[in-house]
């Protein structure tokens, strides 16, 4: 991550690209599943302002609110992140609609089955 920042009782990680964020999140989710850790991973996509205090801006607030509605044990992302990831060619997962929170559709990232 380019930045790790406290966000309430959680940690927010900032990455330079959606692909880097999802690569990290899917590895963390797999490790948590093996260790049976109760990990909740939320992902959102947007431009933040970097200050001496860390990242600020509407995407930071949106991520905090979306995290409250995330599914335990899954990588749950906002529609904006799912759309950005869809543009990435060769993705080894698909986004499945799982609900809505605060006017944002939420998607769980599900690994594609080996062909």
C-alpha positions in Angstrom: 0.0 0.0 0.0 1.0 3.6 -0.6 -0.6 4.6 2.7 -2.0 2.9 5.8 -4.2 5.1 7.8 -6.4 4.5 10.9 -10.1 4.9 10.1 -12.2 4.4 13.1 -11.6 0.8 14.4 -10.3 -0.2 11.0 -7.4 0.5 8.7 -7.6 2.2 5.4 -5.1 1.2 2.8 -4.5 3.5 -0.2 -3.1 2.1 -3.5 -2.0 3.7 -6.7 -4.2 1.6 -8.8 -7.4 -0.6 -8.5 -5.4 -3.6 -9.6 -2.9 -3.2 -6.8 -5.7 -2.9 -4.2 -7.5 -6.0 -5.4 -4.4 -8.0 -5.7 -3.6 -7.2 -2.0 -7.2 -7.7 -0.9 -7.6 -11.1 -2.5 -4.3 -12.3 -0.9 -5.3 -10.9 2.5 -8.8 -12.6 2.2 -7.2 -15.9 1.3 -4.9 -15.7 4.3 -7.7 -14.8 6.6 -9.8 -17.7 5.4 -7.0 -20.1 6.0 -6.4 -18.7 9.5 -10.2 -18.4 10.2 -9.8 -14.7 11.0 -13.0 -12.6 10.9 -11.8 -10.2 8.3 -14.0 -7.7 6.5 -12.6 -6.1 3.3 -14.3 -3.1 1.7 -13.1 -1.5 -1.5 -14.0 1.9 -3.0 -12.5 3.8 -5.9 -12.1 7.6 -6.0 -9.6 10.5 -5.9 -8.5 11.5 -2.5 -6.5 14.5 -1.3 -3.2 13.6 0.4 -2.4 15.9 3.3 0.1 15.8 6.2 -2.7 14.0 8.2 -3.3 11.4 5.4 -6.0 10.9 2.8 -9.1 13.0 3.0 -12.2 13.6 0.8 -15.6 12.1 -0.1 -14.2 8.7 -1.1 -12.7 8.3 2.4 -16.1 9.0 4.0 -17.9 6.7 1.5 -15.5 3.8 2.2 -16.2 4.0 5.9 -19.9 4.0 5.3 -19.7 1.1 2.8 -17.6 -1.0 5.1 -20.5 -1.2 7.6 -22.5 -3.1 4.9 -19.8 -5.4 3.8 -19.9 -9.2 3.9 -17.6 -10.9 6.3 -15.1 -13.2 4.6 -15.6 -11.6 1.2 -13.9 -8.8 -0.7 -16.9 -6.4 -1.1 -16.4 -3.4 -3.4 -18.4 -0.4 -4.5 -19.8 -0.1 -8.0 -17.1 2.4 -8.9 -14.3 0.0 -8.0 -16.1 -2.9 -9.7 -16.4 -0.8 -12.9 -12.7 0.2 -12.7 -11.7 -3.5 -12.3 -13.9 -4.6 -15.2 -11.7 -2.5 -17.5 -8.7 -4.5 -16.3 -8.0 -7.3 -18.9 -7.3 -10.8 -17.7 -9.0 -10.4 -14.3 -9.2 -13.8 -12.4 -12.4 -12.9 -10.7 -15.9 -11.6 -11.4 -18.1 -9.1 -9.5 -21.4 -10.4 -8.3 -24.1 -7.9 -7.1 -24.8 -8.5 -3.4 -26.8 -5.5 -2.3 -26.9 -1.8 -1.9 -25.8 0.7 0.8 -26.1 4.5 0.8 -27.2 4.5 -2.8 -24.1 2.5 -3.9 -24.5 -1.0 -5.4 -22.1 -3.4 -3.6 -20.4 -6.3 -5.3 -18.5 -9.4 -3.9 -15.4 -10.4 -5.9 -15.6 -14.1 -6.7 -12.7 -16.0 -8.2 -13.3 -17.3 -11.7 -13.4 -21.1 -11.9 -10.5 -22.7 -13.7 -11.5 -23.6 -17.3 
